[in-house]
Amino acid sequence: MRRPQVKIGVTVIPNIFTVLNMFFGFLAIVMITQGEFGKGAWLILAAAFFDLMDGNLARLFNTPTKFGIEFDSIADLVSFCVGPAILVYFAYVDGLNPLLAAVISFIPLFFGGIRLARFNVITSKHPLPFYLGLTTTAMAVIMASFVLFNLKLNGTAGDPRIALPLVFLLSYLMISPVRYGKVPNIKKVLDNKLFLFYVGLGFISVLFFGSMAFFPMSILYVLWGLINWVIHHNIYEMELKVKPVTSINKKRKME
């Protein structure tokens, strides 16, 4: 009997990047537990790059799948929820009472898990053209860039009196109604002038300031979302109420 041949198509390519995301996130955890906070931070940034690529490649090839969405969430949980939680434990609360240290470091994992579950539910029902709440990837990138910023500045992973309030704020933002812009599709990058300006500013900043530029640029992204929310939150809330109804009506018409 001839064995059926398994044809590997372009649908596998985004999943390869998802595996790389998870692998680099796992390596980051290993490095952090060994006290190599700088290496761990760089590995989290690498995982974020692969996370950015897998979704864009799925949309580019027009091959998004239910499996891909769920697998991506698992990878994100490892790299951008467990990773930052381990970072908080070893870098900022290691000297506290073990139970208190565990509770504090569990916060980004807990809120990140809720964020990922909410995203999957929203995506399955009525996909939004923006992120509702800060993404787990953005939270992890901010924490990693905070470490790199402080290592350049004073040779440490940062002051816990600054790091922990930052963790609490970012954790809340992940489950908040604050709206954050999505990274444009590869095909539409050149049409998004604001995104191009942000990328250009980031590139120039990195040329002049190196890894110290990552943290201010990531904080700028957080502040931009917060300012937009404060100014336009009434309009945003109305849109969120209308869009689910519109999606249901469209579905009924199709039936």
Secondary structure, DSSP 8 states (H G I E B T S, - for coil): ---------TTHHHHHHHHHHHHHHHHHHHHHHTT-HHHHHHHHHHHHHHHHHHHHHHHHTT---HHHHHHHHHHHHIIIIIHHHHHHHHHHSTTS-HHHHHHHHHHHHHHHHHHHHHHHHHHHHS--SEEES--HHHHHHHHHHHHHHHHHHHSSS--HHHHHHHHHHHHHHHHSS-EEE----GGGGGG-HHHHHHHHHHHHHHHHHGGGGHHHHHHHHHHHHHHHHHHHHHHHHHHHHHHHHHHHHHHHHH-
